[in-house]
Amino acid sequence: MRCLRPLASASLLVAASFFARPANAAPATDRNWYRNAVIYEIYPRSFGDTDGNGIGDINGITKHLDYLKRLGVDAFWLTPIYPSPQVDFGYDISNYEAIDPQYGTMADFDRMMAEAKRRGLRVIMDMVLNHTSDQDPWFIESQSSKTNSKANWYIWHDGKPNGQPPNNWQSIFGHSAWTYVPARKQWYYHAFYKQQPDLNWRNPEVRKAMYAQMRFWLDKGVAGFRLDAITSLFEDIALKDEPYLSGTNAYGDKNISRIYTDNLPEVHEVLRELRKVVEPYNAILIGETYLPNVQQLAKMYGKNNDELQLPMDTQVGFINKLSVADFRAKLNDAETKINGQPPLLVFANHDNPRVLNRYADGKEDPEISKLIATILLAPGGAALIYYGQELGMTDNPPKRIEDVQDPIGKLGWPKEKGRDEERTPMQWTNSVDAGFSTAQRPWLPINPNFKTINVAAEESQPGSVLNYFKKLIQLRKDSAQLRSGEFALIASDNNDVLSFLRKTADGKAVLIACNFTGRPQTLSFDLQSHGIQGKHLRTLASSFPNANPADVSHVTLPAHGSYVAQIEP
Ligand code: GLC
């Protein structure tokens, strides 16, 4: 995984605002919709460009809502579309209650919301709480003096007597995490770019102001937020130096552990407050939670399930090698060790190389896309699809530093080429700009494989990756076992195949088997120990044609084949 989130308070509670159910709250009957939701991540710059400037826009999302409906997803998450200098492509927000003109107007947004609602699609916004842009009026004021009304809204400190920054903390995007401001004769802390100053979450006024900004969007009917960089909210108050680890990173800095700047206990107190902000709206909180183990992940739901509904599980999706043993262990963790709460499985996002660039062997890419789809969509819980994953899109890395857009790619070149490669435009058709835009030059070059890997082509091919995704998403709705069945790993006589069951209390079960190798595999299952009597298999989905095994004692899977079947008497 690209190391965006290397592993690793005082507080005055802002009065919980339990007021009458707001007009735009989701109906209480669907409160649990998220527990087995399929959520689709859209990177708006790269989804659909309707004004021909080479940059995607809100109307380009609205235009493609029918596609999302056909795909069958429940909700989509938009990475930030607020006004921003775009240093970090929207993750540097300068106004939290407006739309960046590059992406459209508030009227466009309202129309998108209405069209999404008409199709039963929920909208999730990205919420960046850890930092603002340095162009946000809060920071502009904060940096102007030590005595202004926002003086304590960011993390300001004096430097060392020798003119050095307060300590050795490093930006996740390279070099010191401190930048000096002569007007204050002080340094401010930024976990990311220097244009992204960290807010001071120990200041109750900051909390109150941020919660108000969130309510602005909740009042517009959004279904929840994906909380950006949520484990970065607090830093050690004593400013202790981080311990060094061995080696250096892509930016040439010594590696450090982030024990004093990541995942501090105070984060949980804010999560509980955030939950109270969204609760009256029946809205949900998804967390960007890169964590080292399932115990840490389980904590993110809160002791009383009063924190995040869906912290992202990055343990399963970022194993990054087709190892049956690793997948068995991590899937079992996700499915059985988070106190009955649903995991949110995630294999890809806008910060990491795409699935095929981490799992494929270059020979059987479509089969591997389907295999990953099976592991994403067949276990219990919620699932996240990164736009284009459902087509088997791959990375298109920049060839020259001059072409790089993402600043970390410029700083880290050539070791770190940045995140442009996984953010290239959505591939809709095989015509100009892959149907994304009509511009001479889209903001990032289209991946040349768009001629064959595109929505139009794949919708018309029964065996395509896209149709396999659609099939599995539909099965999650139609099959009681895939909807809510208990997850259980199955022992088999074959360690090259990942296999598991989803079974309901009535004894009915669905079997799932994925061949992790480039060779055909034959295997037999003993399901009696799982309390399952039936042995015949009725195929529900398969990544290969003509799947027709007689029964559980003789299942044959082609290279990297995936198979989903109902077990029948
Ligand atoms: C998150 C976002 C990433 C961004 C960073 C800083 O990790 O996913 O794209 O650069 O936060 O906001």
Residues whose N, C-alpha, C, O or C-beta is under 5 A from the ligand:
A	BS01	GLC	L4 D88 Y91 F192 D228 A229 D351
